[in-house]
Amino acid sequence: MASARTRANMLLVAPNGTGKIVIALSALLPIVKSKDLKLIYLCRTHSQSDRVILELKKIHDNPYEVLGLSLRGRNEMCLN
């Protein structure tokens, strides 16, 4: 993950179900935490975003305390 060490942008592309989320988070979180950086993870669908948040919840206390935020449109969040 040389791009993360040099603060360059990075794009990871692979088919569904290949573990991109876990690979990216596992490789990047130690670098992000040690350099006090922010990680922005963009997804095309709500289900993809949900998967990232699920993985972050699993990682939260083991070994890194991480916070995640999923942004959605008002029509997805409000019942009224």
Secondary structure, 3 states (H helix, E strand, C coil): CHHHHCCCCCCCCCCCCCCHHHHHHHHHHHHHHHCCCCCCCCCCCHHHHHHHHHHHHHHCCCCCCCCCCCCCCHHHHCCC
